[in-house]
């Protein structure tokens, strides 16, 4: 694959941002490499924000320059195109990793890793977020996507979230009822940053909590791939898991260049070390088309695709050499290749 030019910021804007946030600004920074896929291009600039006041100054300058922005959590739900991202990545700094327990529950920073939060709460004998130990994301991303697993989700215990609206600069605590938390969805928009979230918790035996966490981790290791991926690729349609549709379309274990559908779970697409994000995107497109052909269902991506254009997700089966024949060979009723 030929090298693409790295995205860059206007010199004047880059100088202004550098003067505003200092060493927190990184130009021509790795982006795809710090996601859980660990493939994809670079970003024109990345800023790790240490305090809410920095947001307003950054956003004001960037909005005036017409520069696109994306908010980064743990990078566990992103696929960055190989061409990179020609805008600014905003990430919460360590000041937003705090965990504060009180009688009602816990207030956790938006940058706090979910497994870290789950383990700290279990050790303190607090219950309600055990499921989070198996989700490699951040608190902020979990609120936005209403993340969950093992019979629970964010909506089950979230009381309120402190949200900064990048479009208006307003920052306030919003009750959970206002966030329209649905299955892997919410009213938290692309211009919103979840700074902190408050969850209601119960009380329990720390030893019991640790065993529950160990069981969740064991189950995930047995049933989900541990390689380079971003979790579930597609949102589950009503009444049927997306992975079952992908598998039923003959794609379990199917490979396209450096990307493959996981043999363990067909709603996971895994990238090879040193592989290409564009191969992952092409396989997503192929899987959507094949499922639509076989089942009449158009799957919607659950992961966020950054830096891609619509044409990247319009890869007809006929344009992929031998893809249709290989898909058919994986579609045998005995599950073996022909």
N, C-alpha and C positions, 0 to 999 in steps of 0.2 A: 504493500500500500504506500503510495507516495505521500511524503510529508506535507501537511497543510500549514499555512502560515499561522503563527500564534495570534490569538486575539489580543488587542491592545486598547488602552485608554488614550483619549486625547491628552496631549502633554500638559496643557493648562489645567484640565480637570484633575489629572493624576497629581500634579504639584499641589493643587489646593487640598485634595484629600490627604496627601502626605503630611501637609502642614496641620491639618485638622486632627487626624488620628495617629500621626507619627508612625512608630514601628508596627502598629496594628494593621497597616495597609501592606499587602503583598501584591506586586504587579506580576502579570504573566504567571499566575500561580497554578499548581496542580489542582484539578477539580475532580475529574473522573477517578483519578488514582486514590482519592481519599473517601470515595464511596465504598459500600460493601461489595460492589461489583469489581472495583479496582481496575476498570477499563474506561476509556473515554479521554477526551481532550482536556485542555487547560481553560482557565478563565482569565479574562482581561485583568481583573482585580479581585482580591478577597480582603474583607475587613472583619476582624474579630472584635465585636463591640463589647466594651467593658461596662458601660452604664447607659441607661435609657436616654440620657440627654444627648449622647453622641448620635443617636439615630436621627433626630430631627435635623441636625446640621448636615449630615451625610445625605439624607433623603432629599432635602431642599436643593442641594447642589446637583445631585444626580438627576432629579426630576427636571430641572432646568436644562440639563444637557440632553435629555431624552434617552438616557442610558437605561437599559433594562436591568432589573434586579431579580435575584432569587434568594430566598432565605434557606440556609442550610442547618439541618440538625445533626444527626449522626451519619447522614448520607446513606441510610439503610432503605430508602424508598426512591432512589434516584438512578436514572441512567443518563449519562452525559455523552452527547454525540462526539465522535472522533474529531469533528471540525472545531470542537470547543464551544465556549460560551462567550459571546462578545460583550458581556455586561459585567455587573458587579455582584459578587456573592457576599451576603451578609450572614455572619455566624455569631452566635452568642458566645461570649467569653466565659472564663471560669467563674466569674462573679455570679453567673446564672446557673451554677451547679449545686447550689445550696439545698439542704434538706432540713426543714424545721418541724419537729414534732410538737403537737400540743394535745390537750385533752380531747379535742374533737377529731383530730386526724393529723394530716401532714400537709405542709406547703413545700412544694418542690420546684426548683428552678427549671426553666424551659430547656436548658442544656444538660440537665441531669440524665445520665443513661438509665434506661428502664431496668436492666438487670441489676445495676448498682442500687437503685432505689428499692427494688424488691428484696434484695438481700439485707439491706440496712433495716428495713421495716420488719422482716422476719426475725432478725436478731433482737429487735426491740420488743418482740411479742405483739406486733400489730398485724392485723389481718385485712384482706380485701384486695391486695394488689399482687398476690402470689403469681398470677398468670404473666406478669410483666417480666419475670426472669427469663422467659424464652423469646422476648421480642427485642431485637438488636437496634432499638431506636431511642429517641430522646423523649422527654416528657412533652415538649412543645409539639413535636411531630405526632405523638400519640393522641394529643387532644385534637389536633387538626383532622386526623384520619379516624378518630374514634377507634384506636387500635385495640386489639383484644385477642383472646384465645382461651382454650380450655374452659369454655362455658361462661366467660365474663369478658368485660371490656371497660373502657374508660367511662362510658355513660353510667355504669353500675355504681360508681363511687365518686365521680367528680361533683364537687359542690360549686366551684366557680373558677374562672381563669383570668389572670391579668393579661390583657391583650393590647398591644400597641398597633394602631392603624397607621401604616406607613403613608397612606394616601392623604390622611388628614392631620397626622401628628397627634391625635388624641390617644390617651392611654387610660384605661379604666378596668376595674374588675367586672366581669360579665358573668351572671349566674348561668349554670349549666343549661337551664331551661331555655335560655336565649340562644344557645349555640346549635340547636337543631341536630343533635347527635343521632346519626343513623348508622346503618351498616357501612363501616369504613368511610364515613362521610360526616361533614359538619358544615355549619355556616361560617366557619373560620376561613377567610379568603386568602388568596395568594399575596395580598398586601398586608396581611395581619401577621404579627409576631407574638407568639405566646411566650411571655416573659416568665410567668409562674403559674402554678395550678394548685388548687386546694382540694384534697380528697378526704372523704369520710372514711374512717377505719374502725375495725373492731379490735378486740383484745384476745390474745390467745397464748398458748404455750410456745416459746421460741423453738423448742425441740420439734414440735409438731410442724411448725412453719418451715423449718429447715428440711424436714422430710418431704413436705409438699413441694418445695422448690426442687429438691433432688429428683423427685418423680417427674416433674415437668421437663427438666433438663434431659432426663433419661429418655422420655417419650420422644422429644424433639430429635435427639440424636438417632433414634431408631427409625423415625418416619420422615425426616426431612434432610435434605442435603446440607452438608456443612461447608461446601465449596463456595466459590464467588457467586453470590446471587443477592437479590433484594427481596427475598420472601415471595409471597404470592404475587404473580404477575397480573392476573386478571381478577376483577371483582366477581364474586359468586352471583350468578343470576338467581332469581327466586326459585327456591325448592330444589336446586341441584348445584353441587359444587362444580366450579369451573374446571378443576383438575379432572373430574370424571368425564366432562365433555371433551377435553383435550385428549385424554387417554382413549376415549371411545372413538375419536377421529383418527386413531392409529399413530399418534405422535409421541407416545411415551418412549423416551430414550432416543428420539430422532435428533440427528445432528445436522447443523447447517454451518459449515466452515468452523469457526472457533466457538460456536454457541451450541448448546444442546438442551433439550427438554430432559429434566431429571428423571432417572429411572425410579427413584424413590417416590416422587410426588410430581405429577404431570403439570401442576400449576406453578412449578419452579423452573426457570430457565437459568442455566449455569454458564458462566463464561470461563474459557480456558485461561490459565496464566499467560500473559502476553497477548491475549486475544483482542477482539475488536468490539466496541460498543455497537458499531453499525451492524455487525453480524447478529448481535442480540436483538436489535430493533427489527432486522429482516426476519428473524425467526418469530418474533411477536406478530409481525404482519402475516406471515405464512400461517401461523396457528389460528389467528382470527379468521382468515379466509377459509381454511380447511374446516373449522368448527361451523362456520356459517353454511358451508356447502353440505356438511353431513347432518347437522342438527337444526339448521335454520335459526341459530342464535348468534348474534353479534356480540362477542365479549368485549368488555371495556377494560382498558389497562388500569390496574390499581397503582402501579408505580408511576412516578412522574418522569416524563421524557423531556430532557433539557437540551436545547441546541439543535433539535431535529426540525425538519420542515415536513409538511404533510406528505410530500412525495416519498419520504423515507419510510412511511408506514403504508405505502400502497404497492406492495411487492406481490404481484400475482404469481400463483404457483407456476405458471408456464414460463416465467422469466428466470426461474431458478433451475439450473441444469440438473436433470434427473430427480428433482425434488418429489414430483408427483409419484414416480415409480417407487422411490424409497418410502414415501408415506404409505403407499399401498402395501408394501412388504411388511411394514410394522402393523398393519391393520388386520393381520390374520387372527382368527378367533382363538388360536392357541397361544397368541402373544409372542411367537417366535418369528424371526425374519425368514422370508421365503428362501 
